[in-house]
Amino acid sequence: MEFHDKHWKRELKGHADQIAKIELDEETNETFEAERPIFYSAFIVRKLIEDTAVTDALKSRSVDVLAYPSTRGGQVVFLEAMLGPLQVEDHFDFNAGKRTRISYNDLTSEIIHSDGFVWIIPHAPPPHAFLVFSYRNTLTRAIGVTVEAYLGMLRDVLRDDPRHWWTMMDAKTGKVTIHAGHRLPKRKVVTTAPPPWAADLWRDLQEPTPEEKQ
């Protein structure tokens, strides 16, 4: 579905613009409007990655985050989850944060599958940061991400512009993978052209509906 990439990127640009304008303070009670573009943009980035609509070089990039270890000792907390939102300070050690890096793919997955998402609102003006932990990692760690770092990832995706696609087969397993880049690799590959029906479908999509013709 390469012919939809520009539309998804247009949506992503709108969410990035909203994120850049986020301003929260300690008196902010309703944070949905701030969280929404974070989650929508994470979905779009993940979709572009899985559709091979970004280059292999971008897929390999990562972002700086702070990882805070869980203090649960591997125990699943059922009762508190039933009673309401967890108090994150009771379940993660915020005095033991370690700087690490997480790939764009893993960061967006962490947000999409989050078990918890909490804004970190400093006493100073923006930029803000958020704490997120997915259900897969809630017993091991949470990660703190600055809005500035997250926006940097989105801008990288928006600038990325693959020009060539090709397939490669693993000689041992026979698995075929699809790749994208700004130029073709020097080694022998099989180039991938858009499917023959793509142009016809795109033309049909541009045709006005009967209601629009009236």
C-alpha positions, 0 to 999 in steps of 0.5 A: 500500500505504498500509494497511501504513504503520503496520506499517512505522513500528512496525518503524522505532520498534523499530530507532530504540530499538535505535540509541539504545542503541548503545554501542561502544568500541575493544575492540568486535570484533563490530559486527553487532548495532549495524549491523543496525538502521541498515541495516534502518531505512534500508530502511524510510525509503526504502520509506516515501518511495517509497510516498508514505507521507510528506509532500512536506515531509519528502522535502525535508528533509536532514541535516548530514554531513561529506564526506571527499574520495576520494584514489583519483584516480578509480581503481577498486581491484580488488586490495584489494577481493579481499584484504579490507576496505579501510583507509579512511584510505588512500582518503579525506582525513580532514583535508579534511572539509567540512560539507554536507547530504544529503537523507533519500532520498540518505542512506538510499540511501547506506547501502543501497548502501554499499560500506563502512560503518565505525564512528567510535568516539571516546575519549569516551562516546557518541554515536557516528558512522559513515562510509559510502560507496556504490559510486556515490560510493566514488571521490568521497567518504565521508560521516560521520554522527553517530548523533544526526543519524541518529536525528533523521531517523528521529524526523522520519519517525515523527512525519510523518503525511500526511492527503491524497494527490493526483496532479499532471501535468507540462504539458510532459512529461505525467508524473504524480506522486503527492504527500502532505501534511498538507493539500491544496494550493490549486491544482487537483489530483486527489485520490487515494483508496485503491483499492477492494480495499484495505478487503477485503484489509485485512479478510482480513488481520485474519482469523485463520488456520486454525491460529490458530482452533484 
